[in-house]
Amino acid sequence: MINREDMLELTRRMTLSRNCFYRAAGAYMDPEGYIDNSFNVNFRNMGTHDRQVNLELAKTIPFSKTNKQLRSFEFPKGDLAYDSIHRLLMALSQYGLKDDLLVQTLCEQLAEGIRIPQEYGIFIYHGLYDVPVKGSDKEEQGESEEVFQFIICAVARVDKDYNAGKPELGFLFPAFEDRSSDPSRIDIYSLDPERPDEAFVKKILGK
């Protein structure tokens, strides 16, 4: 089960004044799931409007209804095949989205599990969060407990000018559990909790 407080803790670092993101990358896909255009930019070099738009996209995933829209899944044990999404995510997290080929490969693989019958965008964000130590009174202390390095993905329909709507699919990797990183798990988001996209989940988990 996902702890709601863990997710809210992350979203508090997703504002213009307390921004935890360093890079944004991804692709705009045509209705057949092929890349129409791609992007890879330093998050902090964006203009204020673009940063705010992308913060709202990214924030949708951890801020969604925990254990309903956002659910935790475990990767199959030993799943480190060279082209598995798990391995791609591990590499992208390590390199901070700076490898365009890895980003493109991830988008192409995710598209195989996305059933959106129009143009859409796959928006991927790399963030770092210094997890502060909490005392016995649950108040944050000054020192850092660990650095949580993570990727958020949001999938949303786009118009002809690439303006994105509300994310319909997405994920947070690695899972953030007990205020710590768990790379054996991933939190996957579906806009409609009553009709989760099983094809998207299966594609990510390699099932």
N, C-alpha and C positions, 0 to 999 in steps of 0.2 A: 504493500500500500504506500502511496505517495503522501508525505507529510505536507499539508497545506502551508504550514509556517516556513518550511524550507523553500517553497516556491515563492512565497511572498518576500522572503529575504533576498532572493535573487532579483526580483522585479524592482526592489528599492534602489538597485544600482543601474537601472535602465531609464535614466532621465538625462536631459541635456546637461545638468550640473553634476550628475554622478554617473557618468557613462562608463560601463565596463567593457564596451566593444572596441575592438581594434581594427577589424577588417570585415567587409561585406563582399560577398561574391555570389555567383549563381548564373541563371540563364532564363531567357524568355523562350517558351516552347510554343510550337504551333499545335493545332488540334490533333495532329497525328503523333505528337510526342517527340518531334525533332527540334533541335536547337535552332531558333531563329536569330538570336543575338545573345551575347553573354557580357558579363561585367565582373570586375575584380578591383576593388578600390579600398584605400585606407579610409576607415570609417570617420576618422577625425579630420580628414580633408574635405568632407562633404560640407555643403552649405547648411545653415541652420534648419531650413525647411526640410531638406532631404534627410538630415539626421533625425529630425522629429518623426517623419513618416516611417523611416526604417526602424526606429525605436518602437513605435506602436506595432509594427508588424511582428517584430521579434518578441515583444512583451506579451503578445496574445497567447503564445504557447504556454509559458509558466503561469500566467495569470488566469488561465482557463479553469474550468471546474475539475478539481483533482479527483482522480479515480472514477471519473465519468467521461469528460472530454479528453482528459490527459490520463493515460494509464501506463503502468510500468510493465515492461516485458524483459525477459532474460534471453540473451543470445544463446543459440545452441552451443554447448560446451565444445571447445576445440575448433570453433569456426574462425579460422584465420587463413582461409584460402586466399590466394593472391588477389582475386577479383571480388571478394565478398564485401558487402557494404560495411560490415563491422571493421574490416581491415582498412578500408578506405577512410572511414571516420577516424580511426586511430591515427592514420598518417596525416590527415588534414588537420586534426587537432595539434599534432606535433609540429607541423610546419606553418600553422596559423593561416591556412587558406592561401598561402602564397604560390602554390603550385597550380597553375591554370589547368594543366592536363588532368590532375586529380579531381579538381572541381568539375570539369566537363564530364569526366567518367562517372562521378557520383550522380550528376544531373541526368545523364543518359540512363543510368541504372534505375534511379527513382522513377523516371518517366514510364518505365515498363509496368509499374504498379499504380499509375495514376490514371483515373478514368474521368477526366474533365473534358467535355466536348467543345472546347473553344481555347483560345490562346490563354496561357497562364504563365506565371513566373515561379521559379524555384529560388527563394531568397535564403542565403546561408550566411550566418554570422558567427564570428569567432570572438569569444570573450574570456577575460581573466577576472577572477574574483578572489581577493584576499579574504579568506574566511576568518573573521575575528574570533579570538578565544572568548568564551562566555563564562562568567563566574558562576558561583553557586546560586546567586540571585538572578541568573539569566541575563544580567547586564553585560553588554559587550565590553571587552577589555581592549587595550591599545594594541597589543601584539597580535600577529597573524598566526592562525592555527595551521593553515595550509593554503596553497594557491590552487583554486579550482579552475582548470582550463576546460572550456566547453564549447560546443557548437549548438546553435539553434537553427533549425530549418523551418521555414514557413512557405506553404504552397498556396497561391492565391490567383484567381482569375485576373487578367489585366485587359485594359481597353487598348485601342490602337495607339495611344500615346504612352503605353506601358504603365499607366496608373493602376495600382493594385487595389483589389477589393479586400474583403475580410478573409483571412486565411481559412482554408477548408481542411488542410492537412498540415502536419509538421511533426517535429520531434525535438527533444533535448537530449544531447549525448555528451559525455556519459551521464547516467542518472545521478542526481544529487540527493543522496540519502543519508540521514543523520548528519547533515551538514558536511558531507564528504563525498568524494568522487567514487562511483562504482562503474568502471568500464565494462563490466559483464552485463550491464542492464542499460536499457534505453527507454525514455518516456515518450510515447507516441500520442499525437494529438489528432482528434477528428472533431470537426465542427459539430456534427450531429451525433451525440452519444448513443442515440437509439439505432443509428444506422452507420456504425463505424466502417471504414473502408478496409475490408479484409484483404483485398489485393495489395494495398499499400503496406499493411502490416506484414503480410507474408513476404513481400519483396524485400523489406528491410531485414527481416529475420532469416531470409534464405530458406524458407520452408515451402 
